[in-house]
Amino acid sequence: MTPRYNFLMTSVRYLCAVLLLAGLPWGPVLAGKIPVAVDLQQDANASRGGQVPILLIYTAEYCHYCDEVKKSVFNLIFADPAYQDRILLREVRTDTNLHLVGFSGTATSHRSFSKNRGIRIVPTLEFLDSTGASISPPLVGASIPDYYGAYVDNGIEQSLRNLRARQDPS
């Protein structure tokens, strides 16, 4: 795991323990919610403008692993200002018919979009450029919980390097 991830996780656990012992609610500490994908074409424009990759996390209501990784990794990433200029994070719910505008501007649903992308296992992470093309290998499944955050960090770093290498003609 990266030192940044270890520090972040230790800090959150410490803060929750202090709040719990003080009798205060600790739920709001983890309240950073991953935005659900609504308009990937608009997200692509933001990605292009900020020169950051798009990270889609595919989840499903029945998937308890999805809930765990959202709580332990992605809500923290979304709430951490250090990640704001490194990744654009969106959730796609594979088992719903929520409205979604795809990368091409075509209206679809989360379920159809996921099916068209070949997503069969949740959670799955896709690291994409502003056209929706993969720029780093996907992470499929929840793998080893103790290392999952490090795998996500590595995927983010690799996708940033790959994206910036494509944009740098030298």
Secondary structure, 3 states (H helix, E strand, C coil): CCHHHHHHHHHHHHHHHHHHHCCCCCHHHHCCCCCECCEHHHHHHHHHHHCCCEEEEEECCCCHHHHHHHHHHHHHHHHCHHHCCCCEEEEEECCCCCEEECCCCCEEEHHHHHHHCCCCCCCEEEEECCCCCEEEEEEECCCCHHHHHHHHHHHHHHHHHHHHHHHCCC
